[in-house]
Amino acid sequence: MLTRVNGNTFFIPAPTNIGVFQFKDRYALLVDSGNDNQQARRICDTLQDLDLSAKYLFLTHSHHDHSGGHAFIRQQFPGCRLMAHKDTRAYLNQPFLLAQFIYGGQPPAGVSRSLNFKPAFPEEEVTEGITRIHEEKFTIVELPGHAPGQCGLITRDRVCFLGDSLFSQDNLYKYSFPFLYDIGAQLKTYDVVEQIDADYFILGHGPDILNQEQMLKLAEENRSNLHKYLAMIMDLLDQPKSREELLEEIIILDDLNPDILEYYFLASTLAAMLSYLQQRENLTMQVENGRLYFFKG
């Protein structure tokens, strides 16, 4: 189902929301592709039912749930041009890198298989600022933190697609310890999002169209949630602990119930948080008796 946001800007509500901007000649720009062929097929069926053709596919970032359907969409719409930030290129060209990064080596099949999709080779590299696509002006906003090179896109209808720079209230409730790649960049992204000049905001996940007031409130909730975990880690490090011990305590304290893949997402985010705290809170690392410990300096 195509839902109008404003003017010629729409989105397809789905597990990963898909942005759609309709040009005057019945061509369309898509924002993200869904996670697999099944979702991509629904996207294509929705467009074809409305006599629209995808001319451009803008990927907000390289994670499989946003990029995994690209090959099917481009097969259905030959000539559709793939667009992404330069910092996503390596991950799109070699999708197995994300699983290796999360696991810290060659991952087990259960981890690699869950994150896999066909390699993508963007024809057009996007950069921050105003850009012209198919004779229409769009604004690209860099929003790193959750993933390298993540970008948002603003249409002339003052609709901003935020990718995963913010998580919905429901997602914060279900997954309060979200996957983040760079904590310092994520905190700056909250500031950037709050300064975006738009009237409507679409998250990567969640059915709601947010106005600016709702977006500002959600940005603060995301920021507060992240600061909560940073403070929790510092509190837990009153005594030296290994990363595994810290993760165990966080999982127990927050009553989390991760599967194997989710466990590695949590471990990766914790590693990013520890790096951030080491740089800013005088956190120290030391190997003792074959185990790496973190403690307050």
Stockholm file with secondary structure:
# STOCKHOLM 1.0

chainA/1-297         MLTRVNGNTFFIPAPTNIGVFQFKDRYALLVDSGNDNQQARRICDTLQDLDLSAKYLFLTHSHHDHSGGHAFIRQQFPGCRLMAHKDTRAYLNQPFLLAQFIYGGQPPAGVSRSLNFKPAFPEEEVTEGITRIHEEKFTIVELPGHAPGQCGLITRDRVCFLGDSLFSQDNLYKYSFPFLYDIGAQLKTYDVVEQIDADYFILGHGPDILNQEQMLKLAEENRSNLHKYLAMIMDLLDQPKSREELLEEIIILDDLNPDILEYYFLASTLAAMLSYLQQRENLTMQVENGRLYFFKG
#=GR chainA/1-297 SS CCEEEETTEEEECSSSCEEEEECTTSEEEEECCCSSHHHHHHHHHHHHHTTCEEEEEECSCCCHHHHTTHHHHHHHSTTCEEEEEGGGHHHHHCTHHHHHHHHTSSCCHHHHHHTCCCCCCCSEEECSEEEEETTEEEEEEECCSSSTTCEEEECTTSEEECTTSSCCHHHHHHCSSCCCSCHHHHHHHHHHHHTCCCSEEECSSCSCEEEHHHHHHHHHHHHHHHHHHHHHHHHHTTSCBCHHHHHHHHHHHTTCCCCHHHHHHHHHHHHHHHHHHHHHSCEEEEEETTEEEEEEC
#=GC SS_cons         CCEEEETTEEEECSSSCEEEEECTTSEEEEECCCSSHHHHHHHHHHHHHTTCEEEEEECSCCCHHHHTTHHHHHHHSTTCEEEEEGGGHHHHHCTHHHHHHHHTSSCCHHHHHHTCCCCCCCSEEECSEEEEETTEEEEEEECCSSSTTCEEEECTTSEEECTTSSCCHHHHHHCSSCCCSCHHHHHHHHHHHHTCCCSEEECSSCSCEEEHHHHHHHHHHHHHHHHHHHHHHHHHTTSCBCHHHHHHHHHHHTTCCCCHHHHHHHHHHHHHHHHHHHHHSCEEEEEETTEEEEEEC
//
